Amino acid sequence: MQIHLGIDVSAARGCPMVALGEAGEPLDMHIATGRGAAAIAADALAWSRALDGELASVGIDAPRTPLPARHHHSWRGGRWRHRAAPGTGRHCEVVIKSLGLANPQWTPAIDKVPEWMRVGFALFGSDWGCPVHEVFPSAAYRQLDRLGAPLVTSLDWSWFADQPKDILDAWMAAVTVREVAQGRGGEVGGGDGLGTIVLPRPVVVDPELAGWPG
């Protein structure tokens, strides 16, 4: 059985993880915990390896990497513009914001990174043995709503007693990478070399916005 895994990232509360099967059926859930980013990532990886099946894809709701440096690029008025004060955020986040799908927590340079993002970096750096994608559940919900395209899966409501919103986001993370793995998803960003964000459906992006000026 192929397994699609979604992870919602938190440093303080642990990281809810949801495993779905090929048809979107719920298989298992877990909250990864530990003292520090490396320990949380190790717990997450160990749990995934105990699942009964082949891990086919992983979706992580966190930035893949920090900014190497602040930049001077801003998308305003339908085109890229130079901004005098250096800013934060990666190309994929700018696209998500410009499409009106969600309001990102802009990825900062490494010296300003909050602890939950460090947990995300540790998760992305783990050896999952399959494609690992950055996801954005809030943007996924909005995209599906705009398209008016139902995406139906089974839910196990007994999993939602604790951290219901975080577990729901982990569920959408798993749903999103399943859709991508099965050829129905989309992807934005990547022009800056700092990763893309995948969505459950294809995305139409202005050709200029799809590129990165730097």
Secondary structure by P-SEA (a helix, b strand, c coil): cbbbbbbbbbccccbbbbbbcccccccbbbbbbcccaaaaaaaaaaaaaaccccccbbbbccccccccccccccccccbbbbbccbbbbcaaaaaaaaacccccccccccccccaaaaaaaaaaacccccbbbbbbaaaaaaaaaaacccbbbbbcccccccaaaaaaaaaaaaaaaaaaaaccccccccccccbbbbccbbbbcccccccccc
